[in-house]
């Protein structure tokens, strides 16, 4: 039913945008094509219901959930939370029409509603991302939970303490509170995932004498689905860290003539000159802005606004200076008609680069998970081989002959 519902919701989204039922920047003009999608959804639902009833006996679970402290339970909670988020978005999307039918007037739902509900859902999903690898199948003993959770939990708490000491004030607003929670849980999840690689790598390194990085690579290739999935988890952590930076966004808008300065955070922006140009394809207005950080020149940025002659459409060319810590964006917003001086908008968005790094890690993890497992090789430590061939080395340990990674 999760698969059925996913397909039906995809068709429903197309119906909403094509029928004009919901007002949105993504919606097309109202047309009669919406009725065809309704019929198609009805037929699809009938096929799904028939398929389910026909295979109901085959779909029954062979085993029962034995404990809430198990990896199966973490998967169950993950699905329940994702369904809650799905229902929230669906309810918010359809609520204007529902309110119109029930109350006679439309009640719009904006970003605050989605953020209020989905932010805690997202934080809990992030926690489950780290919880699953630490739990055993079927049931996890208290001793195992304490042993596996000790270091990741300690790093999560330590991250929160460091951020509070650095000046974060989660009691000021909800965005800062959720950012603190996100950074702390991200540290917990990252440590949990990394510990899975390190533990398995140590076993192989002990038996083969390989360096730990090589042993971890061999471990990953021995079980690509499992450890590729862990890489995806790590990528999600990095993406969420990038999202958490939204709480610290800064922006400023200012009219800037030649030589004028704007101060935003640690950046000092000086407009050296502004001009306009005419090319065969478009007309353009731009500014040349020197960017200083802590008194040191780091870049020259050229925000630009174009007007294309063929399409008669304007286009804004955003200037961007990106680092691992933050991105600085400059936007040429036009000219003040009274003073004929450009208006520059500046934005500081922290940790944006980590979103792209996280996406790359997710793609990498997916690629690893699609690879076939490498075959188990019998590899012995050089010290064990020498001991087996030279009995005089009494101090050498006896060879075990166990396959690497077993």
C-alpha positions as CSV (number, residue, x, y, z in Angstrom):
1,X,0.0,0.0,0.0
2,X,3.0,2.4,0.4
3,X,3.8,1.7,-3.2
4,X,0.2,2.1,-4.3
5,X,-0.2,5.3,-2.4
6,X,3.0,6.8,-3.7
7,X,1.9,6.3,-7.3
8,X,-1.6,7.6,-6.6
9,X,-0.3,10.7,-4.9
10,X,2.0,11.3,-7.9
11,X,-1.0,11.2,-10.2
12,X,-3.0,13.4,-7.8
13,X,-0.2,16.0,-7.8
14,X,-0.5,16.1,-11.6
15,X,-4.3,16.4,-11.3
16,X,-4.0,19.4,-8.9
17,X,-1.6,21.3,-11.2
18,X,-3.5,20.5,-14.4
19,X,-7.0,21.0,-13.2
20,X,-6.5,24.4,-11.6
21,X,-8.2,23.1,-8.4
22,X,-5.5,24.6,-6.2
23,X,-3.9,28.1,-6.7
24,X,-0.2,27.8,-6.9
25,X,2.8,29.1,-8.8
26,X,3.3,25.5,-10.0
27,X,-0.3,25.1,-11.3
28,X,-1.5,25.6,-14.9
29,X,-4.6,27.3,-15.9
30,X,-7.9,25.6,-15.2
31,X,-8.8,23.1,-17.9
32,X,-11.1,20.1,-18.6
33,X,-8.2,17.7,-18.5
34,X,-8.5,17.3,-14.7
35,X,-11.5,14.9,-15.2
36,X,-9.4,12.4,-17.1
37,X,-6.9,12.2,-14.2
38,X,-9.8,11.5,-11.7
39,X,-11.0,8.6,-13.9
40,X,-7.4,7.4,-14.2
41,X,-7.0,7.5,-10.4
42,X,-10.2,5.6,-9.9
43,X,-9.2,2.9,-12.3
44,X,-5.7,2.7,-10.7
45,X,-7.2,2.4,-7.2
46,X,-9.5,-0.4,-8.4
47,X,-6.4,-2.3,-9.8
48,X,-4.5,-1.7,-6.6
49,X,-7.3,-3.0,-4.5
50,X,-7.8,-6.1,-6.7
51,X,-4.0,-6.8,-6.5
52,X,-4.0,-6.5,-2.8
53,X,-7.0,-8.8,-2.2
54,X,-5.6,-11.4,-4.6
55,X,-2.2,-11.4,-2.8
56,X,-3.4,-10.8,0.7
57,X,-2.5,-14.2,2.0
58,X,0.9,-14.1,0.4
59,X,1.6,-10.6,1.9
60,X,1.1,-11.7,5.5
61,X,4.2,-11.3,7.6
62,X,5.9,-14.6,8.5
63,X,7.3,-13.1,11.8
64,X,5.9,-10.8,14.5
65,X,7.6,-7.7,15.9
66,X,9.4,-9.1,19.0
67,X,10.7,-5.9,20.6
68,X,10.5,-2.1,20.2
69,X,14.2,-2.0,20.8
70,X,15.0,-3.6,17.4
71,X,16.0,-2.6,13.9
72,X,12.5,-3.7,12.6
73,X,10.9,-1.3,15.1
74,X,13.1,1.6,13.8
75,X,11.9,0.8,10.3
76,X,8.3,0.8,11.4
77,X,8.7,4.1,13.2
78,X,10.4,5.6,10.2
79,X,7.5,4.6,7.9
80,X,4.9,6.0,10.4
81,X,6.7,9.3,10.7
82,X,7.1,9.7,7.0
83,X,3.4,9.0,6.6
84,X,2.6,11.7,9.2
85,X,4.7,14.1,7.2
86,X,3.0,13.1,3.9
87,X,-0.5,13.6,5.5
88,X,0.6,17.0,6.8
89,X,1.6,18.2,3.4
90,X,-1.5,16.7,1.7
91,X,-3.8,18.3,4.3
92,X,-2.1,21.7,4.0
93,X,-2.3,21.5,0.2
94,X,-6.0,20.6,0.1
95,X,-7.1,22.7,3.2
96,X,-8.0,25.8,1.1
97,X,-10.5,23.8,-0.9
98,X,-11.8,21.9,2.1
99,X,-12.3,25.2,4.0
100,X,-14.1,26.7,1.0
101,X,-16.5,23.8,0.8
102,X,-17.2,23.6,4.6
103,X,-17.1,27.3,5.6
104,X,-17.9,29.0,2.4
105,X,-14.6,31.0,2.3
106,X,-11.0,30.0,1.6
107,X,-8.5,29.7,4.4
108,X,-4.9,29.7,3.0
109,X,-2.1,27.7,4.6
110,X,1.4,29.2,4.5
111,X,5.0,28.1,5.3
112,X,4.6,28.6,9.1
113,X,2.1,25.7,9.2
114,X,4.4,23.3,7.3
115,X,7.5,24.4,9.3
116,X,5.7,24.0,12.7
117,X,4.7,20.4,11.9
118,X,7.5,19.1,9.7
119,X,10.5,20.5,11.6
120,X,10.0,18.2,14.6
121,X,9.2,15.3,12.2
122,X,12.4,16.0,10.3
123,X,14.5,16.0,13.5
124,X,12.9,12.7,14.7
125,X,13.6,11.2,11.3
126,X,17.2,12.3,11.6
127,X,17.4,10.6,15.0
128,X,16.0,7.3,13.5
129,X,18.7,7.5,10.8
130,X,21.3,7.0,13.5
131,X,19.2,4.7,15.8
132,X,18.7,1.9,13.2
133,X,22.4,1.0,12.8
134,X,22.9,0.7,16.5
135,X,20.0,-1.8,17.1
136,X,20.1,-5.5,16.4
137,X,17.5,-7.4,14.5
138,X,14.6,-8.9,16.5
139,X,15.7,-7.6,19.9
140,X,18.6,-5.6,21.4
141,X,19.8,-6.2,25.0
142,X,20.2,-3.3,27.4
143,X,23.9,-4.0,27.6
144,X,24.2,-3.7,23.8
145,X,22.2,-0.5,23.7
146,X,24.4,1.0,26.4
147,X,27.6,0.0,24.7
148,X,26.6,1.1,21.2
149,X,24.9,4.4,22.2
150,X,27.6,5.6,24.7
151,X,30.0,7.3,22.3
152,X,27.5,8.7,19.8
153,X,25.3,10.1,22.6
154,X,28.3,11.6,24.3
155,X,29.4,13.3,21.0
156,X,25.8,14.6,20.5
157,X,25.7,16.1,24.0
158,X,29.2,17.5,23.6
159,X,28.2,19.2,20.3
160,X,25.2,20.9,22.1
161,X,27.5,22.1,24.9
162,X,30.0,23.5,22.4
163,X,27.3,25.3,20.4
164,X,25.8,26.8,23.5
165,X,29.2,28.0,24.6
166,X,29.8,29.5,21.2
167,X,26.8,31.7,21.6
168,X,23.7,29.8,20.3
169,X,20.6,30.8,22.2
170,X,17.9,28.2,21.5
171,X,15.4,29.9,23.8
172,X,15.2,33.0,21.5
173,X,13.2,31.4,18.7
174,X,12.1,28.0,17.4
175,X,14.5,28.1,14.4
176,X,17.6,28.4,16.6
177,X,16.2,25.6,18.9
178,X,15.7,23.2,16.0
179,X,19.1,24.1,14.6
180,X,20.8,23.2,17.9
181,X,18.8,20.0,18.0
182,X,19.7,19.2,14.4
183,X,23.5,19.8,14.9
184,X,23.5,17.7,18.1
185,X,21.5,14.8,16.6
186,X,23.6,15.0,13.4
187,X,26.8,14.5,15.5
188,X,25.0,11.5,17.1
189,X,24.0,10.0,13.8
190,X,27.4,10.6,12.2
191,X,29.2,8.9,15.1
192,X,26.8,6.0,15.0
193,X,27.3,5.4,11.2
194,X,31.1,5.9,11.4
195,X,31.3,3.4,14.4
196,X,29.8,0.7,12.2
197,X,32.6,1.1,9.6
198,X,35.3,1.3,12.3
199,X,34.1,-1.8,14.2
200,X,33.9,-3.9,11.2
201,X,37.1,-2.5,9.8
202,X,39.0,-3.3,13.0
203,X,37.9,-7.0,12.7
204,X,39.3,-7.3,9.2
205,X,42.4,-5.3,10.0
206,X,43.2,-7.6,13.0
207,X,42.8,-10.7,10.9
208,X,44.6,-9.5,7.7
209,X,47.1,-6.9,9.0
210,X,45.7,-4.3,6.6
211,X,45.6,-0.6,7.5
212,X,42.2,0.4,8.9
213,X,41.1,2.5,5.8
214,X,41.9,-0.5,3.4
215,X,40.0,-2.8,5.8
216,X,37.0,-0.5,5.9
217,X,37.0,-0.4,2.1
218,X,37.1,-4.2,1.9
219,X,34.3,-4.4,4.5
220,X,32.2,-2.0,2.3
221,X,32.7,-4.1,-0.8
222,X,31.9,-7.3,1.1
223,X,28.4,-6.0,1.9
224,X,27.7,-3.2,-0.6
225,X,23.9,-2.9,0.2
226,X,24.5,-2.5,3.9
227,X,27.4,-0.1,3.9
228,X,26.2,1.7,0.8
229,X,23.1,2.4,2.8
230,X,25.2,3.7,5.7
231,X,26.9,6.1,3.2
232,X,23.4,7.3,2.2
233,X,22.7,7.9,5.9
234,X,25.8,10.0,6.2
235,X,24.8,12.0,3.1
236,X,21.5,12.7,4.7
237,X,23.3,14.0,7.8
238,X,25.4,16.4,5.7
239,X,22.3,17.6,3.8
240,X,20.4,18.3,7.1
241,X,23.4,20.1,8.5
242,X,23.2,22.4,5.5
243,X,19.5,22.9,6.1
244,X,20.1,23.8,9.8
245,X,22.2,26.8,8.6
246,X,19.0,28.5,7.6
247,X,18.5,29.7,11.1
248,X,21.5,32.0,10.8
249,X,20.7,33.5,7.4
250,X,21.4,37.3,7.2
251,X,20.3,39.8,4.5
252,X,20.5,43.5,3.8
253,X,19.3,45.8,1.1
254,X,20.9,49.2,0.4
255,X,21.2,51.8,-2.3
256,X,24.9,51.9,-3.3
257,X,26.5,54.6,-5.4
258,X,30.2,54.6,-6.4
259,X,32.3,54.2,-3.2
260,X,29.4,53.4,-0.9
261,X,29.9,50.7,1.7
262,X,27.6,48.0,3.1
263,X,28.4,46.0,6.3
264,X,26.8,42.6,6.6
265,X,28.2,40.2,9.2
266,X,32.0,40.0,8.8
267,X,31.8,41.3,5.2
268,X,32.3,44.8,4.0
269,X,31.0,45.5,0.5
270,X,32.3,48.5,-1.5
271,X,30.7,49.4,-4.8
272,X,33.6,50.4,-7.0
273,X,31.5,51.3,-10.0
274,X,28.3,50.6,-11.8
275,X,27.4,50.8,-15.5
276,X,25.3,49.5,-18.3
277,X,25.9,47.8,-21.6
278,X,24.0,46.9,-24.8
279,X,24.7,43.7,-26.7
280,X,22.9,42.1,-29.7
281,X,21.0,39.7,-27.3
282,X,20.3,41.8,-24.2
283,X,20.7,45.0,-22.4
284,X,22.4,44.8,-19.0
285,X,23.0,46.8,-15.8
286,X,25.7,45.7,-13.4
287,X,27.8,46.7,-10.4
288,X,31.4,45.9,-9.5
289,X,31.6,45.2,-5.8
290,X,34.8,44.6,-3.8
291,X,34.2,42.1,-0.9
292,X,36.3,42.4,2.2
293,X,36.2,40.0,5.2
294,X,37.7,41.1,8.4
295,X,39.5,43.9,6.5
296,X,41.0,41.6,3.8
297,X,40.0,41.7,0.1
298,X,38.7,38.2,-0.8
299,X,36.7,38.7,-4.0
300,X,35.2,41.0,-6.6
301,X,31.6,40.3,-7.4
302,X,29.5,41.5,-10.3
303,X,25.8,41.2,-9.7
304,X,23.9,41.9,-13.0
305,X,20.4,42.5,-14.3
306,X,19.7,41.7,-18.0
307,X,16.8,42.4,-20.3
308,X,16.6,40.0,-23.2
309,X,15.4,41.6,-26.4
310,X,13.9,38.6,-28.2
311,X,11.7,37.4,-25.3
312,X,11.2,40.8,-23.7
313,X,12.0,39.1,-20.4
314,X,14.3,40.4,-17.5
315,X,16.8,38.1,-15.8
316,X,18.8,38.5,-12.6
317,X,22.4,37.2,-12.6
318,X,23.2,36.5,-9.0
319,X,26.9,36.9,-7.9
320,X,28.0,34.2,-5.5
321,X,31.0,33.7,-3.3
322,X,30.9,30.2,-1.8
323,X,32.9,28.5,1.0
324,X,32.4,25.5,3.2
325,X,31.3,27.9,6.0
326,X,28.8,30.1,4.1
327,X,27.7,31.6,0.8
328,X,27.5,35.3,0.0
329,X,25.0,36.3,-2.6
330,X,24.7,39.7,-4.3
331,X,21.6,40.7,-6.3
332,X,21.3,43.8,-8.5
333,X,17.7,44.7,-7.8
334,X,17.5,47.7,-10.2
335,X,18.0,51.4,-9.8
336,X,16.4,54.1,-7.7
337,X,14.5,56.2,-10.3
338,X,15.0,59.3,-8.2
339,X,18.8,59.0,-7.6
340,X,19.7,56.7,-10.6
341,X,21.8,54.7,-8.2
342,X,21.7,50.8,-8.0
343,X,20.0,48.9,-5.2
344,X,22.1,46.0,-4.0
345,X,20.7,43.1,-2.0
346,X,23.2,41.0,0.0
347,X,22.5,37.6,1.6
348,X,24.7,35.4,3.8
349,X,23.5,31.8,3.9
350,X,25.6,29.5,6.1
351,X,26.5,25.9,5.3
352,X,24.9,25.8,1.9
353,X,27.9,23.9,0.5
354,X,27.2,21.0,2.8
355,X,23.9,20.4,1.1
356,X,25.7,19.7,-2.2
357,X,28.4,17.6,-0.5
358,X,25.6,15.6,1.1
359,X,23.9,15.0,-2.2
360,X,27.1,13.8,-3.7
361,X,27.6,11.3,-0.7
362,X,24.0,10.1,-1.2
363,X,24.6,9.4,-4.9
364,X,27.9,7.7,-4.0
365,X,26.2,5.5,-1.4
366,X,23.5,4.6,-3.8
367,X,26.1,3.6,-6.4
368,X,27.9,1.5,-3.9
369,X,24.7,-0.2,-2.8
370,X,24.0,-1.2,-6.5
371,X,27.4,-2.9,-6.9
372,X,27.6,-6.7,-6.4
373,X,29.3,-8.0,-3.3
374,X,32.9,-9.0,-3.7
375,X,33.7,-12.6,-2.9
376,X,35.2,-13.6,0.4
377,X,39.0,-14.0,0.2
378,X,41.1,-16.0,2.6
379,X,43.8,-13.4,3.6
380,X,46.1,-13.8,6.5
381,X,48.2,-11.3,8.3
382,X,51.9,-11.2,7.3
383,X,52.8,-11.8,10.9
384,X,50.6,-14.9,11.0
385,X,52.1,-16.2,7.7
386,X,55.6,-15.8,9.0
387,X,54.7,-17.6,12.2
388,X,53.2,-20.5,10.2
389,X,56.3,-20.9,8.0
390,X,58.9,-20.3,10.8
391,X,58.2,-22.2,14.0
392,X,61.1,-20.6,15.7
393,X,59.1,-17.4,16.1
394,X,57.6,-18.4,19.4
395,X,56.3,-15.0,20.2
396,X,54.2,-14.9,17.0
397,X,50.5,-15.7,17.5
398,X,49.1,-18.9,16.1
399,X,47.3,-18.4,12.7
400,X,43.5,-18.8,12.9
401,X,42.9,-19.4,9.2
402,X,39.6,-17.5,9.5
403,X,38.3,-15.8,6.4
404,X,38.7,-12.0,6.4
405,X,35.8,-10.2,7.9
406,X,34.1,-13.3,9.4
